[in-house]
Amino acid sequence: MVCSNSLKSESENTAPWLLKEELRRAGSLLIEIARECAVPAGHALAVDRTTFAAKSRQPSRGTLIPFAAKNSPGYESTITILATGPLTSDALSQELPA
């Protein structure tokens, strides 16, 4: 979810704000953690990456399952968010449903 330390604008009625507002209303733990780890950044929501990463991995916050191989078990039968980016392996991108 965080490529840099910025989750972009917190100015109302902007696309980044709207996305974060929808996540807040849905009870997103990552947005809650981002608020806890926020650092001054003008109109942006920026986080201390080290603190954000550590808090995101706490067992009480959910389960982080890093993987890059094919046939990764466990996510087919539950709601799962896979945080991946432009460097996603070919094996993983072929495994994900369209």
N, C-alpha and C positions, 0 to 999 in steps of 0.2 A: 504494500500500500504506500510505503514511503520510499521514493527513490532518492529524494534529497531530504532536507529537513522541513520543507514547506508543503503544507496542504492547501496552499493558495488562499485566495481572498476570503475574508469574513465580512465583506461589505454586502449588505442585503441586496437581493435581486440580481446577483451575479450568478453565473453558472456554478462556480466552485462553492459558493455559499449555499445554493439550493441543494446541491448534492450532499453537502455536509448536514444541512438541515433535515433532509430526508433520512439520512443515517441516524441522526440524533433521535428523531421521532420513532424510528424503528428499534431504538435501544442498542445501537451499535456500541460494543465494548471498546472497539478501536478508537472511536471518536471520543469516548469517555477518557480513555488512556491518553489520547492526544491532548485533551484539556489539562489533565494532570501534569503533563510534561511540557506544557507550552512555555515558550521563551518569547521575549519581545521581538516583534517583527512587523511593526506598523499595522497595516490592515489585513495581514495574513495570519493564518494559524500555522505557526512553525513550532517544531518540537525539538527537544534535545534527543538526538537519535539514539544515543547510548541508553538513556533512561527509558525512552519509548520502547526500544527493543527488549530491554530487561523486563519491563512491566508486561509487555505483550506475551512473554513466554511463561509468566507465572501460571502454575497449574490451575489456580482458581479462576483464571481469566478465559480458559478454553484450552484447546489443544492445538499446538503448532506441529504439523507433520511435514518436515522438509523431505522432498523426494524429487527424483529426476528420472527414475527408471519406469519402464513400461509395467503395466499390470499392478499399479500401486493399489493395495487393498483398502477397503474401509469407507470410501467416500461415495460409493454408488447408492447406498440406501439411506442417506441422511442429507440434510441441507449442508452444503459445504461451499466455502468460498476459497478458491485457489488463487492466491496472489502470485501472479507471474508477470513477466514483462517481455521486452523485445529479445531477451536472450534465452527465452524458453527453448528447451531442447526439442529437437525434431521428434524424438520418441514421445515426449509428454504431449506435444501439440497434436500428434496423431491419435493419442489415446483419448483425448477429451472429446465429449460429444459435441456435435455441431450446433 
